Amino acid sequence: MTPKEQRRFNSLYQRHLRTLKLQGLSERTIDAYARAVRRLSGHFNACPDKISTDKLEQYFSELVDSHSWSTVKVDRNGLQFFWKHILKRKWQWLNIVKAPKIQSLPDILTPQEITQLIGAARKLRYRVFILTTYSMGLRLSETLALEVGDIDAGRKQVHIHRGKGHKGRGVPLPNLTCCTLRSLAISLHFRRYVTGTSDQDNNEQPIC
C-alpha cells in the first residue's frame, strides 16, 4: 500500500475496532473480526475498500484450502461486519462463500461413564467440578467462574453470569449437586469460587 492507502486503512481499522466495541461484542470476537480484516488487507496489500468481489472470491477460495471451515466462517462474518458497518456497502456473502452444513452427533457419556470419571478424580474439588459441569450442563468456563453467591439453595437454582454471548441465565440445581457443593464449600472454608481456587472470602455463607 502507498502511504496514503496505509493511512486510510489505519483510519478504517480503528473505526472498525471502535464499532465492534460499541456493538457489545466479546473481546474474543473483536480479536477474530479484526484479524479477518488484517488478513484480507495483508493478502492483497491493499485497503479493503479497494478489493473487488472477484478478488474476494479468489481470497476465500485460497482460504478454504489453507484454513479450517471454522476460520473461514469467522473471517466471513468479520468481513461482513466491516462491509456493513464501516464501508456502508452491501456484500452478498452467501454468493461468495457458504460453509457446508455438517451434522454430527455429540459425544454423550453414559451415567456409568460419568460415575467412573468422577470416581477417578483424586481430589474432592475435582469430583465436584465434574459433577457440577455434567449435572447442570455447564461449560467448563462457567463452572470455573461459579461463585458461592451464585447458588440459591432454597430455590434449587444457580445463576450463571456472562455465559455465551455475555448472557446470564438460571440453571436448575439438582439435590445431589447442591449437597456436594455444600460439602466442598465447608472443606474449603467457604472460599469464593466453589471449585476451590485460591481466591478466598471468609464472609461467604453456606450454600445449602
Disulfide bonds with the S-S distance in Angstrom:
none
